[in-house]
Amino acid sequence: MNPDNLEKSFYSRASMYSFFIILIVFVTMFLGTNQFKHIDLALSGYMVAAGVCFIGLTFRIVAFSMRPATKAVDRRSRKNLKDKKRKKRSFKAIAVTLFENIILQKFIFKRGIYRGIQHFLVAYGCMGSFIITFGLVFGWFHFTLVDPQHYAISVMGMKTIVMDVEGFLAFMIYNGLNWTGGMCLIGLCMMFYRRIKDRDLHVTQRFEFDIVPLMILLAVTVTGLALTASAVLFHGTLYMTISMIHQLTVVTLLIYFPFGKLFHFPIRPLATAVPMNYQVGEDIPLHNCKGCGKEYAAQEQIEDVVSILKENAFDLQLDDGSYLAEYCWECRRKMRAMRQMNLLNPRSKDPYAPLDTNTGISMPGFSKKKA
């Protein structure tokens, strides 16, 4: 079936992809729960919220993919991956970027060790929590009793590992959410401390955009760890109340996830395409600045920037037909200063007369050359 004809069966492209995402989740639930025999009804609230989260993420990702900049990167990525001469280099660039920036998160550590540690803890704490939560909620894995002393981990309906109930492996797996929650708690405390102490952040941060997601994550983490504390330390005191509060915070997080700052989490891996597309090498043509002639970027990158700005009706075309993106940073600064001082226009009469700048400020003229 033609994809275009298939899309006409739905209200929009986002609706079509959302349908297939939910269909995939439904099929994997069917397989993982052995035809829905191992569904935990106590997790039904999380299940509905997770479905809403997946639909919201699908709509946001589809909307993101329709942006001119994203489409340009997508076109360039497809072209480079099909190019036989650059295929090996492209896949190597993807692997290196994925390992360094996504797994090791070097791009954050370059901004400071403290920021790197806090982001690393929160990122991996959230990833681990999401994997465990979605796995349990959708029945992708569950625990099956083999005998009074052993449990088996069933993944997608197949038994994989048999472990001793009192063993070290069982202890680590049973407390998986506690380990990931502890990582999140430490990282979130570091983030709050930095945002309280760093005065530079007070100017740029926004409460609803920067602080609210941290508060939601902190609420989920604290209430989740409180469940364990209630069960282990206080003999189940207020366990049901804490459980309902925790479920409310998790549902809030899942519904908020696609529409706030946390949306960068599923989008960040797409950044691996940028180094692949705009890498510099002997067989990749570089762009020469229209002003000074210096090589400063890949020719493909400049072409994409010009086309993206054109699609946004913001091409920044100059009087001579060139584009601002075709000039290096030094030349752009010079051009901006010259334009602000009104020195790009031809001056009549006395060339040493005072300058009438575009900002309405009169500047004294330049003196004549001395003999």
NUKOLDREN-56767 format. One line per 8 residues: their letters; for each residue x, y, z of C-alpha. Coordinates in steps of 0.05 Angstrom, whole numbers. Layout:
N
A) X,Y,Z | ... $
//
This chain:
371
MNPDNLEK) 0,0,0 | 25,69,-17 | 44,108,46 | 9,170,19 | -56,132,9 | -49,102,78 | -41,171,108 | -107,193,75 $
SFYSRASM) -143,142,119 | -127,184,180 | -141,255,201 | -67,273,198 | 2,244,195 | 9,250,270 | -57,212,279 | -31,156,234 $
YSFFIILI) 34,148,272 | -2,152,339 | -48,95,317 | 11,51,299 | 48,67,364 | -13,47,405 | -22,-15,362 | 50,-35,374 $
VFVTMFLG) 42,-25,449 | -22,-67,448 | 11,-124,410 | 73,-124,455 | 26,-124,516 | -11,-184,486 | 55,-222,478 | 88,-200,542 $
TNQFKHID) 29,-216,588 | 15,-283,556 | -51,-261,524 | -65,-210,580 | -61,-262,636 | -8,-224,676 | -36,-154,675 | -30,-119,742 $
LALSGYMV) -95,-79,750 | -62,-38,806 | -20,-6,751 | -79,12,706 | -72,87,722 | 0,86,700 | -19,47,637 | -70,99,614 $
AAGVCFIG) -22,157,629 | 34,122,592 | -12,114,531 | -28,188,533 | 46,202,539 | 63,161,478 | 8,195,437 | 33,264,459 $
LTFRIVAF) 105,246,442 | 84,222,373 | 47,287,359 | 106,329,382 | 158,289,343 | 116,292,280 | 108,367,289 | 183,373,302 $
SMRPATKA) 199,333,238 | 157,381,196 | 199,441,213 | 242,468,156 | 307,458,195 | 290,386,214 | 269,370,142 | 335,398,116 $
VDRRSRKN) 376,356,164 | 333,295,147 | 345,305,72 | 419,314,82 | 423,253,127 | 388,208,76 | 434,234,21 | 498,223,61 $
LKDKKRKK) 478,153,83 | 466,133,11 | 532,163,-13 | 581,104,-20 | 642,149,-10 | 616,178,55 | 576,119,83 | 633,92,126 $
RSFKAIAV) 650,161,153 | 577,176,166 | 564,114,207 | 629,125,245 | 607,197,261 | 540,172,286 | 573,119,330 | 623,168,359 $
TLFENIIL) 571,222,372 | 523,173,403 | 576,146,449 | 607,212,470 | 547,259,473 | 489,212,490 | 521,156,531 | 579,194,564 $
QKFIFKRG) 544,263,557 | 609,299,544 | 573,360,518 | 548,373,590 | 614,358,624 | 647,410,579 | 604,462,615 | 630,440,683 $
IYRGIQHF) 641,378,724 | 585,396,773 | 535,405,716 | 558,342,683 | 549,299,746 | 480,326,762 | 455,317,691 | 486,248,686 $
LVAYGCMG) 451,225,750 | 383,253,731 | 388,228,659 | 406,156,676 | 360,156,736 | 301,176,693 | 320,127,637 | 324,70,686 $
SFIITFGL) 259,89,720 | 222,95,653 | 248,28,629 | 227,-8,692 | 160,28,697 | 140,17,625 | 164,-55,627 | 121,-71,688 $
VFGWFHFT) 61,-29,667 | 55,-59,597 | 75,-129,620 | 137,-132,577 | 170,-168,635 | 144,-197,699 | 164,-246,754 | 140,-318,755 $
LVDPQHYA) 145,-363,816 | 183,-427,799 | 184,-456,870 | 183,-426,940 | 257,-407,935 | 263,-384,862 | 233,-332,815 | 239,-330,740 $
ISVMGMKT) 241,-265,700 | 195,-271,640 | 212,-223,583 | 159,-218,528 | 128,-282,553 | 194,-322,554 | 229,-343,618 | 301,-317,618 $
IVMDVEGF) 335,-317,687 | 318,-359,748 | 342,-327,812 | 343,-342,886 | 290,-303,924 | 340,-285,978 | 400,-277,930 | 440,-215,913 $
LAFMIYNG) 413,-212,841 | 341,-212,866 | 358,-158,917 | 387,-113,862 | 330,-125,814 | 274,-116,865 | 304,-50,886 | 316,-25,815 $
LNWTGGMC) 269,34,822 | 302,52,889 | 371,55,856 | 346,98,799 | 305,140,846 | 366,152,890 | 405,175,829 | 350,223,811 $
LIGLCMMF) 345,250,882 | 419,266,886 | 420,298,817 | 357,339,830 | 384,364,896 | 447,386,860 | 405,421,807 | 362,458,858 $
YRRIKDRD) 424,480,896 | 457,507,833 | 394,545,812 | 389,575,882 | 462,595,888 | 479,615,816 | 457,687,807 | 467,685,732 $
LHVTQRFE) 412,633,727 | 364,678,765 | 363,724,704 | 353,672,649 | 312,617,682 | 236,615,681 | 197,584,738 | 145,550,695 $
FDIVPLMI) 195,523,645 | 258,508,686 | 234,497,757 | 166,463,749 | 194,401,713 | 246,393,769 | 191,398,821 | 150,344,786 $
LLAVTVTG) 210,298,781 | 226,311,854 | 155,295,875 | 156,229,837 | 224,211,866 | 208,228,939 | 140,193,939 | 169,132,905 $
LALTASAV) 225,126,957 | 174,139,1012 | 137,76,990 | 199,34,1004 | 211,71,1070 | 139,58,1092 | 143,-16,1074 | 213,-30,1103 $
LFHGTLYM) 221,18,1160 | 151,34,1185 | 114,-32,1175 | 69,-4,1119 | 45,59,1155 | 7,104,1107 | 28,59,1050 | -38,64,1011 $
TISMIHQL) -40,140,1019 | 31,148,995 | 16,99,938 | -42,142,913 | 0,206,919 | 57,173,881 | 10,149,826 | -17,220,820 $
TVVTLLIY) 53,249,812 | 73,196,761 | 10,208,720 | 24,283,722 | 96,271,699 | 75,226,641 | 21,274,616 | 69,333,623 $
FPFGKLFH) 128,298,592 | 114,310,517 | 95,383,526 | 149,413,570 | 224,419,578 | 231,344,588 | 213,334,514 | 287,344,498 $
FPIRPLAT) 299,274,527 | 272,234,467 | 295,287,417 | 367,292,439 | 391,228,402 | 371,261,336 | 430,308,346 | 476,252,324 $
AVPMNYQV) 458,270,252 | 489,339,256 | 563,319,261 | 550,266,208 | 522,317,158 | 569,375,171 | 634,341,185 | 697,369,154 $
GEDIPLHN) 746,327,114 | 791,326,53 | 735,302,7 | 683,350,35 | 682,419,3 | 690,478,50 | 656,545,42 | 698,607,30 $
CKGCGKEY) 675,671,64 | 647,722,14 | 684,776,51 | 754,753,70 | 756,686,32 | 771,645,95 | 745,574,99 | 701,569,161 $
AAQEQIED) 646,516,150 | 624,459,105 | 593,481,40 | 533,435,53 | 520,468,120 | 518,538,89 | 472,514,34 | 424,484,85 $
VVSILKEN) 425,547,128 | 408,591,68 | 352,545,45 | 323,539,116 | 321,615,125 | 288,622,57 | 233,574,76 | 221,615,138 $
AFDLQLDD) 218,680,97 | 279,704,134 | 334,696,82 | 377,757,103 | 396,770,30 | 443,829,21 | 443,883,-33 | 495,847,-76 $
GSYLAEYC) 452,783,-78 | 494,744,-27 | 468,719,40 | 492,736,110 | 504,662,124 | 557,663,69 | 602,707,111 | 646,685,170 $
WECRRKMR) 633,709,240 | 688,763,237 | 660,792,173 | 589,792,200 | 611,832,261 | 647,882,216 | 586,888,171 | 541,898,231 $
AMRQMNLL) 585,953,259 | 593,987,192 | 518,986,181 | 504,1014,251 | 552,1071,237 | 520,1082,169 | 587,1072,134 | 561,1023,81 $
NPRSKDPY) 526,1079,44 | 568,1126,-1 | 584,1191,33 | 578,1255,-8 | 611,1322,1 | 660,1321,58 | 686,1249,72 | 712,1273,140 $
APLDTNTG) 646,1302,165 | 612,1274,228 | 575,1209,221 | 500,1203,229 | 492,1131,253 | 429,1089,244 | 419,1091,319 | 409,1167,319 $
ISMPGFSK) 477,1181,352 | 523,1230,318 | 597,1210,318 | 656,1255,302 | 688,1245,234 | 756,1215,221 | 814,1264,213 | 852,1272,147 $
KKA) 915,1233,134 | 977,1272,153 | 1033,1284,104 $
//
